[in-house]
Amino acid sequence: MRKKAAGIIALAALLMVAMTAIVAAQANPVEGYFQSKLLPFVQSLATIVAVIYLIFGGMKFLKSDDPAEKDKGIKTVIGVALAVAVIWLAPAIVDFLKPG
């Protein structure tokens, strides 16, 4: 389950960056739809999955007596935090880097 959820979050982050970059590179009507409908939906969906994953990582950290398991829980929480940061900052970064 852990690898599947990590893969889903990573895929969502990569898709956000890719979709934002593709739309930013083109000046067409899709950009308005992407920014007004699709982007918030994907961000919200990825954030919901990330929060669930964050809860599991935090529970693993809090309930485990084994230092190795506690370390896994910490790594999970850090990974989720980074993925959420990428998901939410991707549009701003692409807009900043977009010429003109």
N, C-alpha and C positions, 0 to 999 in steps of 0.2 A: 504494500500500500504506500509506503514512504517513497519509493522510487517512482511510482505512478504519479503521485501528487506533485513531487518535485519536477517531474517531466512536464506535467500539465502547466504548472506555474512558469517554468522556463519557456515553454512553447508560447504561452500567452504573452510573456515579456518580449520574446523575439517577434511575434506577430504584430505587437503594438509598434515596435520600432520599424518593422518592415512596411506595415500599412501606412504609417505616418510619413515615412520617407518617400514611398511611392506617390502618395497623394500630394505631398509637398513639391515633388518634382514635376507635377503636371498641373496645368491651370485649366481645370474643367469643372463642370457642375457636380461631379462626384465629391469634390472637396467639401462642399457645403453639407451634403448628406453625411459624409464621413464624420465631420466635426460636430454636427448637431445630433446625430442619431447613433451611428455605429460606435464611435469612440467611447461615449459614456457607457453604452451597454457592455462593451468588452471590458472596459476598466472596472465597472461594477461587478461583473461576473468574476473576473480574475481576483478582485479584492475579496469577494465572498469566499472563494476557494482558499485564498491565502489566509483569511482569518480562521477558517476551520483548521487549516494546516498549522497555523500558529498556536492554536489551542492544543493540538496534539503534541507539538514540540514542547510547549510549556509544561504540559502534564507529564511528559516523559522526563523532563528535567526535574520537576518537583517530586515525583513519586519514586524515582530510581535511587537505589542505594549504591549501585555500581558507578564508579567514576567514569568509565567508558560510556555508559548509557547517558549519564549527565552531559558528557561532552557532545554526544549525538544530539541531545535535545537543544543544547546551546547552538550547535551548528545549524540545526533546523530553523530555529528562530532567526538567526542572522541571515540565512539564505532567503527566508520568506520576506524579511524586511528589505533586503536588497532587491528582490524581485518586484515587490510592490513599489519601491522607489523608481525602478526602471519603467514600470508600467505607467505610473502617473507623471513622470518627468519626461518621457519620450516625446510627446507632442511639443513641449516647451523647448527642448533641446533642438529638435528638428526645425522649429520656427526660428530659433536663434541662428542656426547654421544656414538656413535657406537664404539664397541670394535675393536681393531686391525686396 
